[in-house]
Amino acid sequence: MAPPTLLLTRPAESAQAFLASLDQGAVARVRVVVAPLMEISGTGNTAQVSEKQSVIFTSANGVSYAPEGAGRMAYCVGAQTTQKAISRGWNAQQAGDTAQDLIVRLKADPPKGPLLHLAGVHTRGDIAQNLSDVGTPTTHIALYSQSLLPLSMEVKQALLGRCIVPVFSPRSAAQLVKEAQGNLRNSHIIALSEAVAAVFPRESTGSMLVLSAPQAVYMRKAVENLCKTLGLP
């Protein structure tokens, strides 16, 4: 029997970084296919952050396109984004695992002064509006765009066989469902959250695993476990 395919649909750089983080013994049991469903590119916008101003980062891509931190305060979603911000000189704090967590945290303990949400064109949670509505003026600046990409015929063919597919966002989930054209019955989907899982018609997938928390460590473990289980001789 042919080994299952581990289909990585994150933007190319993120997909390669995720692959490198996996246990290589588990990866050896599968065929890896990198097929990004999104392409990240800069919008040309720049962020002018004053010395006393704080920012919000909801993704590592936002950090990459932002200026150096120079010790300024950053409120972040997720451990990976927080570590990326620290590496670029921000005084970064993790304010939860989701946009909603961050909103609750900053509503309960509002920072002094206005905030900048340095992110992509497409965001979740309407952070800027939610915080502005409760008296913390917040401006969303789109530093990068997330363009949707099609799947190649080769990848569509791979979906006819056994596949392990980690999915990290509702938008990429929707693009996968659209491009697969109903051919996900042999795909074992690992959804980062309930919001991601909700995009898939449950009866159309081979299986659906929703992580207990939207954290990279849980996604890695889930993917490694499936690679080892489905990739058994």
C-alpha beads as a LAMMPS data file, in Angstrom:
LAMMPS data file: protein, C-alpha beads

233 atoms
232 bonds

1 atom types
1 bond types

-500.0 500.0 xlo xhi
-500.0 500.0 ylo yhi
-500.0 500.0 zlo zhi

Masses

1 110.0

Atoms # bond

1 1 1 0.000 0.000 0.000
2 1 1 1.271 3.464 -0.909
3 1 1 2.180 5.680 2.061
4 1 1 -0.244 8.470 2.942
5 1 1 0.438 12.009 1.817
6 1 1 1.118 14.759 4.315
7 1 1 -0.367 17.760 2.520
8 1 1 0.903 21.114 3.805
9 1 1 -1.195 24.013 2.521
10 1 1 0.232 26.930 4.542
11 1 1 2.137 29.703 2.744
12 1 1 5.449 28.296 1.482
13 1 1 7.754 29.673 4.191
14 1 1 5.397 28.701 7.010
15 1 1 4.869 25.230 5.520
16 1 1 8.609 24.575 5.360
17 1 1 9.097 25.829 8.926
18 1 1 6.292 23.575 10.162
19 1 1 7.757 20.600 8.312
20 1 1 11.183 21.223 9.858
21 1 1 9.601 21.250 13.338
22 1 1 8.134 17.750 12.955
23 1 1 9.711 14.545 14.230
24 1 1 11.608 13.220 11.227
25 1 1 10.845 9.610 12.150
26 1 1 7.153 10.391 11.732
27 1 1 7.733 12.317 8.502
28 1 1 9.648 9.348 7.057
29 1 1 6.417 7.314 7.079
30 1 1 4.592 9.637 4.669
31 1 1 5.001 11.385 1.349
32 1 1 5.236 15.131 1.893
33 1 1 3.589 17.518 -0.553
34 1 1 3.808 21.288 -0.024
35 1 1 0.941 23.002 -1.824
36 1 1 0.267 26.504 -0.463
37 1 1 -3.314 27.725 -0.636
38 1 1 -2.185 31.282 0.153
39 1 1 0.640 33.538 -0.902
40 1 1 1.878 36.254 1.435
41 1 1 3.097 39.534 -0.040
42 1 1 3.603 43.054 1.263
43 1 1 0.971 45.706 0.615
44 1 1 3.466 48.547 0.560
45 1 1 1.912 50.072 3.658
46 1 1 4.261 51.112 6.446
47 1 1 3.647 51.544 10.143
48 1 1 4.917 54.603 11.974
49 1 1 5.049 53.537 15.615
50 1 1 5.891 56.214 18.157
51 1 1 8.242 55.514 21.043
52 1 1 5.379 55.309 23.523
53 1 1 2.917 53.487 21.290
54 1 1 1.992 49.811 21.648
55 1 1 1.026 47.363 18.911
56 1 1 -0.936 44.157 18.453
57 1 1 0.404 41.195 16.478
58 1 1 -1.908 38.320 15.591
59 1 1 0.528 36.486 13.324
60 1 1 4.240 36.006 12.748
61 1 1 3.755 37.502 9.271
62 1 1 2.629 40.745 10.887
63 1 1 5.860 40.830 12.868
64 1 1 7.921 40.167 9.737
65 1 1 6.429 43.141 7.885
66 1 1 6.498 45.468 10.903
67 1 1 9.421 47.706 11.882
68 1 1 11.921 46.627 14.526
69 1 1 10.525 46.782 18.028
70 1 1 13.206 48.877 19.736
71 1 1 11.786 47.849 23.098
72 1 1 8.249 49.010 22.402
73 1 1 5.287 47.048 23.774
74 1 1 3.530 44.378 21.701
75 1 1 0.485 42.293 22.640
76 1 1 0.534 39.015 20.737
77 1 1 -1.699 36.073 19.861
78 1 1 0.046 32.727 20.243
79 1 1 3.463 31.636 21.463
80 1 1 5.057 31.569 18.007
81 1 1 4.031 35.154 17.239
82 1 1 5.240 36.259 20.660
83 1 1 8.650 34.666 20.199
84 1 1 8.963 36.182 16.727
85 1 1 8.172 39.629 18.151
86 1 1 10.748 39.214 20.922
87 1 1 13.368 38.222 18.344
88 1 1 12.713 41.493 16.498
89 1 1 13.157 43.675 19.550
90 1 1 9.594 44.079 20.803
91 1 1 8.735 43.902 24.493
92 1 1 6.186 41.243 23.665
93 1 1 3.546 39.628 25.861
94 1 1 1.337 36.740 24.845
95 1 1 -2.265 37.878 25.327
96 1 1 -3.952 34.572 24.546
97 1 1 -4.159 31.925 21.864
98 1 1 -6.896 33.540 19.766
99 1 1 -8.048 36.990 18.699
100 1 1 -10.978 36.655 21.096
101 1 1 -8.612 35.865 23.981
102 1 1 -6.654 39.027 23.197
103 1 1 -9.787 41.170 23.056
104 1 1 -10.957 39.874 26.443
105 1 1 -7.515 40.425 27.968
106 1 1 -7.154 43.996 26.707
107 1 1 -10.718 44.892 27.662
108 1 1 -10.047 43.685 31.201
109 1 1 -6.667 45.412 31.443
110 1 1 -6.621 48.251 28.902
111 1 1 -3.216 49.609 27.881
112 1 1 -2.528 53.308 28.097
113 1 1 -2.877 55.163 24.836
114 1 1 -3.957 54.051 21.356
115 1 1 -2.913 50.776 19.734
116 1 1 -1.914 49.713 16.234
117 1 1 -2.955 46.275 14.974
118 1 1 -0.206 45.397 12.475
119 1 1 -1.604 42.523 10.462
120 1 1 -2.764 41.261 7.088
121 1 1 -5.595 42.454 4.887
122 1 1 -7.739 39.578 6.184
123 1 1 -8.048 39.308 9.970
124 1 1 -10.348 37.573 12.447
125 1 1 -12.203 38.978 15.422
126 1 1 -12.452 42.619 14.267
127 1 1 -9.946 43.505 16.976
128 1 1 -9.570 47.192 16.129
129 1 1 -13.311 47.845 16.172
130 1 1 -13.948 45.806 19.331
131 1 1 -11.249 47.606 21.314
132 1 1 -12.128 51.034 19.942
133 1 1 -15.754 50.495 20.989
134 1 1 -14.709 50.134 24.646
135 1 1 -12.445 53.167 24.753
136 1 1 -9.078 51.867 23.539
137 1 1 -8.590 53.523 20.124
138 1 1 -7.073 50.881 17.851
139 1 1 -6.134 51.188 14.184
140 1 1 -5.696 48.219 11.852
141 1 1 -2.844 48.629 9.363
142 1 1 -2.677 45.962 6.659
143 1 1 1.026 45.344 6.086
144 1 1 0.608 42.206 3.964
145 1 1 -1.977 40.489 1.821
146 1 1 -3.007 36.831 1.708
147 1 1 -3.843 35.892 -1.887
148 1 1 -5.634 32.590 -2.455
149 1 1 -3.962 29.997 -4.684
150 1 1 -5.391 27.012 -6.601
151 1 1 -4.350 23.407 -6.140
152 1 1 -2.476 21.783 -9.018
153 1 1 -3.881 18.735 -10.786
154 1 1 -1.107 16.679 -9.160
155 1 1 -2.287 17.683 -5.698
156 1 1 -5.931 17.072 -6.593
157 1 1 -4.885 13.595 -7.711
158 1 1 -3.093 13.048 -4.383
159 1 1 -6.329 13.902 -2.557
160 1 1 -7.922 10.793 -4.050
161 1 1 -5.629 8.718 -1.838
162 1 1 -5.010 8.846 1.907
163 1 1 -3.962 12.317 3.040
164 1 1 -3.148 13.990 6.339
165 1 1 -4.060 17.667 6.097
166 1 1 -3.376 20.128 8.932
167 1 1 -5.496 23.269 8.433
168 1 1 -4.726 26.487 10.293
169 1 1 -7.422 29.006 9.321
170 1 1 -11.060 29.149 8.214
171 1 1 -10.066 30.965 5.036
172 1 1 -7.581 28.284 3.962
173 1 1 -10.154 25.641 4.936
174 1 1 -12.713 27.255 2.625
175 1 1 -10.192 27.354 -0.218
176 1 1 -9.317 23.686 0.328
177 1 1 -12.984 22.677 0.236
178 1 1 -13.491 24.685 -2.946
179 1 1 -10.411 23.306 -4.713
180 1 1 -10.929 19.693 -3.627
181 1 1 -14.339 19.644 -5.334
182 1 1 -15.770 17.002 -3.001
183 1 1 -12.692 14.763 -2.982
184 1 1 -11.827 14.871 0.725
185 1 1 -13.320 11.512 1.684
186 1 1 -9.832 10.026 2.111
187 1 1 -8.423 13.082 3.880
188 1 1 -7.776 13.154 7.606
189 1 1 -8.232 16.803 8.553
190 1 1 -6.558 18.265 11.642
191 1 1 -8.295 21.567 12.393
192 1 1 -6.589 24.212 14.507
193 1 1 -9.941 25.267 15.988
194 1 1 -13.699 24.714 15.881
195 1 1 -13.945 27.709 13.539
196 1 1 -11.686 25.886 11.071
197 1 1 -13.565 22.586 11.432
198 1 1 -16.927 24.300 10.884
199 1 1 -15.967 25.074 7.276
200 1 1 -15.858 21.399 6.316
201 1 1 -18.987 19.350 5.590
202 1 1 -18.342 16.650 8.208
203 1 1 -19.564 13.768 6.052
204 1 1 -17.131 14.635 3.239
205 1 1 -13.865 13.969 5.117
206 1 1 -12.142 10.754 6.113
207 1 1 -11.872 12.038 9.683
208 1 1 -11.842 15.321 11.548
209 1 1 -9.677 16.076 14.585
210 1 1 -10.132 19.450 16.293
211 1 1 -7.280 20.528 18.556
212 1 1 -8.116 21.104 22.222
213 1 1 -6.337 24.485 21.987
214 1 1 -5.084 26.380 18.905
215 1 1 -1.415 25.926 19.691
216 1 1 1.433 24.890 17.402
217 1 1 2.671 22.226 19.810
218 1 1 -0.700 20.452 19.692
219 1 1 -0.777 20.626 15.909
220 1 1 2.714 19.136 15.674
221 1 1 1.829 16.260 17.994
222 1 1 -1.428 15.545 16.176
223 1 1 0.302 15.458 12.786
224 1 1 3.147 13.281 14.078
225 1 1 0.690 10.820 15.641
226 1 1 -1.302 10.461 12.429
227 1 1 1.859 10.061 10.352
228 1 1 2.969 7.237 12.639
229 1 1 -0.472 5.592 12.747
230 1 1 -1.470 5.822 9.088
231 1 1 2.090 5.297 7.890
232 1 1 2.495 1.900 9.568
233 1 1 3.830 -0.809 7.218

Bonds

1 1 1 2
2 1 2 3
3 1 3 4
4 1 4 5
5 1 5 6
6 1 6 7
7 1 7 8
8 1 8 9
9 1 9 10
10 1 10 11
11 1 11 12
12 1 12 13
13 1 13 14
14 1 14 15
15 1 15 16
16 1 16 17
17 1 17 18
18 1 18 19
19 1 19 20
20 1 20 21
21 1 21 22
22 1 22 23
23 1 23 24
24 1 24 25
25 1 25 26
26 1 26 27
27 1 27 28
28 1 28 29
29 1 29 30
30 1 30 31
31 1 31 32
32 1 32 33
33 1 33 34
34 1 34 35
35 1 35 36
36 1 36 37
37 1 37 38
38 1 38 39
39 1 39 40
40 1 40 41
41 1 41 42
42 1 42 43
43 1 43 44
44 1 44 45
45 1 45 46
46 1 46 47
47 1 47 48
48 1 48 49
49 1 49 50
50 1 50 51
51 1 51 52
52 1 52 53
53 1 53 54
54 1 54 55
55 1 55 56
56 1 56 57
57 1 57 58
58 1 58 59
59 1 59 60
60 1 60 61
61 1 61 62
62 1 62 63
63 1 63 64
64 1 64 65
65 1 65 66
66 1 66 67
67 1 67 68
68 1 68 69
69 1 69 70
70 1 70 71
71 1 71 72
72 1 72 73
73 1 73 74
74 1 74 75
75 1 75 76
76 1 76 77
77 1 77 78
78 1 78 79
79 1 79 80
80 1 80 81
81 1 81 82
82 1 82 83
83 1 83 84
84 1 84 85
85 1 85 86
86 1 86 87
87 1 87 88
88 1 88 89
89 1 89 90
90 1 90 91
91 1 91 92
92 1 92 93
93 1 93 94
94 1 94 95
95 1 95 96
96 1 96 97
97 1 97 98
98 1 98 99
99 1 99 100
100 1 100 101
101 1 101 102
102 1 102 103
103 1 103 104
104 1 104 105
105 1 105 106
106 1 106 107
107 1 107 108
108 1 108 109
109 1 109 110
110 1 110 111
111 1 111 112
112 1 112 113
113 1 113 114
114 1 114 115
115 1 115 116
116 1 116 117
117 1 117 118
118 1 118 119
119 1 119 120
120 1 120 121
121 1 121 122
122 1 122 123
123 1 123 124
124 1 124 125
125 1 125 126
126 1 126 127
127 1 127 128
128 1 128 129
129 1 129 130
130 1 130 131
131 1 131 132
132 1 132 133
133 1 133 134
134 1 134 135
135 1 135 136
136 1 136 137
137 1 137 138
138 1 138 139
139 1 139 140
140 1 140 141
141 1 141 142
142 1 142 143
143 1 143 144
144 1 144 145
145 1 145 146
146 1 146 147
147 1 147 148
148 1 148 149
149 1 149 150
150 1 150 151
151 1 151 152
152 1 152 153
153 1 153 154
154 1 154 155
155 1 155 156
156 1 156 157
157 1 157 158
158 1 158 159
159 1 159 160
160 1 160 161
161 1 161 162
162 1 162 163
163 1 163 164
164 1 164 165
165 1 165 166
166 1 166 167
167 1 167 168
168 1 168 169
169 1 169 170
170 1 170 171
171 1 171 172
172 1 172 173
173 1 173 174
174 1 174 175
175 1 175 176
176 1 176 177
177 1 177 178
178 1 178 179
179 1 179 180
180 1 180 181
181 1 181 182
182 1 182 183
183 1 183 184
184 1 184 185
185 1 185 186
186 1 186 187
187 1 187 188
188 1 188 189
189 1 189 190
190 1 190 191
191 1 191 192
192 1 192 193
193 1 193 194
194 1 194 195
195 1 195 196
196 1 196 197
197 1 197 198
198 1 198 199
199 1 199 200
200 1 200 201
201 1 201 202
202 1 202 203
203 1 203 204
204 1 204 205
205 1 205 206
206 1 206 207
207 1 207 208
208 1 208 209
209 1 209 210
210 1 210 211
211 1 211 212
212 1 212 213
213 1 213 214
214 1 214 215
215 1 215 216
216 1 216 217
217 1 217 218
218 1 218 219
219 1 219 220
220 1 220 221
221 1 221 222
222 1 222 223
223 1 223 224
224 1 224 225
225 1 225 226
226 1 226 227
227 1 227 228
228 1 228 229
229 1 229 230
230 1 230 231
231 1 231 232
232 1 232 233
